[in-house]
């Protein structure tokens, strides 16, 4: 049996649907089809309707070919049993096939491919959605959304940070999904921060009102200049007063920090400049600073200013693209 774990199979089937398989990957997938094992019946894979039918056909072809294992007098019986058994397995497999990350099943029973846009280091992008809502995507972020919203809801999926200016529609709520949080609005302006490598997800409100939930638990309702932070490690959330315009100033081309700790600051600088930040002493991570820079300032110049503000020294390696913050604390 070809050894393909859940993640590998998802990736290969998704690439097959996109016609981007390499010859080696095609061979591995072909071998999986030919040696399909009932123990893998509960795998969840990428697909749309056409791709689903293709998988079913290939599995059924394998079923039909299995009659060659029987003696002539037994072929009809074995063929019948195999078709029944394999069809059951295929049915179970196909029942749990899901549209993970890239595909969406709506209430009308149709499949619609989600569009995706991803920013790289030092890149900001503005996106206009089908309903006229505007989204600004921060560096190192990804947004997935349908080309056309359905009749009842407007749903998008975010990994990273984005600012949303949502067109008001009381009949069609706007929902932002991240790994841990769901933000529901009718029409308002707010930001969502949800990078996968950060311990906190947050929602900050500029105007209007939003509801923030974790699963079925409503964490709170935000009004302007309020922010909810959800700690992924503890599962706890906290509501705070903030200067929302300051926290969302990145969309105006600023690297602005308002009483933020160095761990958060270094993560933001890392995504913008494409550098990995390291700490000689973990105490530095908790040092908090307020500063504002134009995002076109060279990293070396920014670090020089930060050194004067914080008294934290640094070592930069342009070859390895790393910055090591040196010292034993905030003011030493």
N, C-alpha and C positions, 0 to 999 in steps of 0.2 A: 504494500500500500504506500502511495506517495505521501510523505509526511508534510502536510500543510496545516498549520495552525489557523485559528479563526482569523487573525489579523492578516496573514499572508493570503488566505483565500479571498477575503474581502478585497484586498488590493488587486489581486490578479483578475478577479471577475469585473471589478470596476474598470481596470485598464482595458480589458477585453471589450467592454461596452463602449469605450472611447476609442477603440482601434489603435491603442498605443503599446501593445505588448511587444516585447523583444522576442526574437526566435527562441531563446532559452526559456523565457517565461511562458510562451505558447506551448512549448514542449512539456513543461511542468504541469500546466493546466490540462493539457490533453491526457497526460498520464493519470491525473486525478480523476478525470471523467471516466477513463477506462478501468480504473480500479476503485470506483466509488464504494465507500464503506458505510454501512447503516449506522455506525457509531457516530457519524458526522451529521446525522439528520437534523440536529438542533442548531446548526450553524446559521448565523445571520449574515447575509451578503448584500452587496450593492446590486441594484437592477432597476430597470424600468419594465414596462409590459413586454416590449419586444425582446429585451434581454432575458426576461423570465421565461418566455416561450422557448427561446433558444436553449436555455439550460434544461428545461423539461424535455425538449426533443432529444438532446444529446444523452440525457439520462435514460430515456425510454429506448433509444437506439442501443444503449448498453444492455438494457433489459432483454431486448429481442435477441441480441447476439448471444446471450447466456445459454440458449437452447443447445448450442454445439457441445456443451459439456455432458449432455445426456446420451444414453444409448438410443438408437432409432426408435424402438418401441416405447421409450419413455419420453421422447422429446415433446410430444404434445402435452403430456401431463406436466412436465417440468416447465415448459414454456408458459403454461397457464399459471402455475404457482409462482414462477418468478415475476411474471407480469403483475400479478396481484400483490406480491410482497414488495417489489421495487416501486410499483405505482403508489403504494401506501407510504413508503419511505419518501418518495419524491413529493407526494402531496404534503406530508408533514414539513419537509424542507421548504417547499414553496410557500406554505402558509405563514412561515415565520420570516420569510425574506422581507427586509425592511429598507426604507429609503433613508439610510443613515448619512447625515451631513449634506449630501448633494441632491437627494430626491425627497419629494413631499407627496403624501397621499391626502387629498382633501375630502370633504364630506360628500361630494358628488361622486366619489369613486374614481376620479381621474388622477393620473400621475402627471406632475409638472416638474420639469427640471428646474432646479434652483440655479440662478446665476451666482457667481462668486467673484469677489474682487479682493485682492490682497495687496497691502502696501509693504514696501521693503524699508530698510533703514533710511532715515532721513527723508522720508516721503510722506506727504499729506495729500489726500484726495477727497474731492467732493463728488457725491453721487446723488442723482435725482431719481426717486422711485416712481412707480407707475401712478401713484396718487398725488404726485407733486411734492411729497415730503423730501426734505433735504438732509443729507447725512455727510458729515465730515469724518473721515477715517484717519486716525493717527498712525504713526509709524509702527511697523511690525504688527499690523492688525488684519483681520479678515472678516468680511461680511458676506453672508449668503442670503439671497432673497429671490422671490419669484418675479418673473417678468411682469406678470399680471396678478394682482391680489384677487382672492375669491370674493364671493358675495357677502360673507359674514365677518371675516377677520383679516387683519394685515399683520403678518408674522415675518420676522427676520431673525437671523442667527449671527451672533457676534463672538469672535475670539479676538480679544485685544481691547482697544479703546475707540469710542466713537461719540460724536455729538449729534443729536437728533433734533431736527426742527420739523415736527410732525403736523401735517395738515389736519385740521379739526374735522372729525366725522363721528358724530354721536352714534350712528348706526353701525359703525365698523371699527371696533377697538384696534389699536396698534400695539403689538406685543414684541418685545425684544427678549430673545432667549440667549442665555449664556450657560456655562456648565452648571452653575449653582443657582442662579437667580432668574426670575421672570419679571419683567417690568411691563405693566399694563397702563396705557394712556388712551385718551380720546383725541387729544391735540394739544401739544405743549412742546417745550424745549428743555432738553436734559442731556446729560452725558452718562455713559456706562463704561466702567473700567473693569475688564475681566481677562487679564493675561494669564495664560495657563501656568506660567512659572512664578506667579506671585501669590502670596498667602491670603490676599484680601480681594474680594470683588466689591465694587461700589457703584452707587447711583447718586448723581448730583443733579439737583433741579434748578433751572434758570427761571422758568415761568410755568404757570399752570399747576397741575397736580398729577401725581403718578402714584400707582400702587406697586410695591415691591414685595415679591414672595419668594420663598424657598420651598419648592414643591407645593404642597397644599397649605403651608403655613404662611400667612400674611405677616411680613416683618414690619410693615408700616406704610403710611401714606405721607408723601413728601409735599411740602409747599416750598416756594422759592427760597433759595439760600439754605436749604436743608440737604443733608447727605446721609445715606445709609451705607455703612460698611459691614460686610459679612466676612467673618474670619473662617476660612476654610478648615483650619486645623481644629478649632474649638467648636465650630457650629454655632457661634454666638454672633449677634449683630448689635450695632449701636447706631443711634441717631444723633447727629450733631449739627450745630450751626456752622456755616462756612461762608466764605466769599466765593460764590459760584463762578462769577466772571473771572476771578483769578485762577481757579482750578481748570477752567475751560479755555484759558488764554492760549493754549498750544495751537488752537485752530487759527489764531491770528498771527502765528509765526513766532511765538515766544516760548522760551524755556523758563517757566516761572514756577517758583517753589514757595509755598506759604507754610512755614512751620512744619516742614516735612522731614522725615528721618532720612539719613544718608542711604539706607538700603533702598528706599523708594526712589530717591534722587538718582542713585547710580544705575538703577534699572532703567529709568527713563533716558538717561544719557547714553546708556549702552544700546538701547533700541534706536536712538537717533543717530549716533555716530558709528554704530556697528562694532563697538568694543565690548570686551568682557571685563567687568569690574571685580576685583578681589580685595579682601580686607586682611591686613596683617594682624589686626586685633578685632574680634567681634564686637567690642564695645563701640567701635566707630559706627557700626550700623545704626545705633540708636541716637546718634547725634542729630539734632534737628536744626534746620536752617531756613532762612527766608532770603531769596535772591531772585533776580530776573535778568534774563539774557535774550538777545536776539538769536534765533535758531541758526543764523548763518555764521555765528562766531566760531572760529576754529577751536577744536577740543583743547589744544594746549593752552590757548589764551583763557578759556573758561576755567581750566584747572588752576591756572595761576591766580585768578581772582578768587576761586574757592579756597585756595590755600591761605590767602590773606584774610579771608573772612573767618575761616574755621580753624586755622593753625594746624590742619591735617595735611601732612606732606603726601606726595605721590611719586610713583615711578611708572613711566609709560613705556611700553614696548610696541613700537609701530610695526615691527615684523610680525609678532604674534597677535597684535591688536588687543593688548590687555592693558589695563590700568590697575595698579596695586596701590591702595590707600594705606599709608604708613602712619604709625603712632600708637599711642595707648589709650586715647580717648579724645573727647571733643576739644579740649583746650590745653593739650600737652604736646 
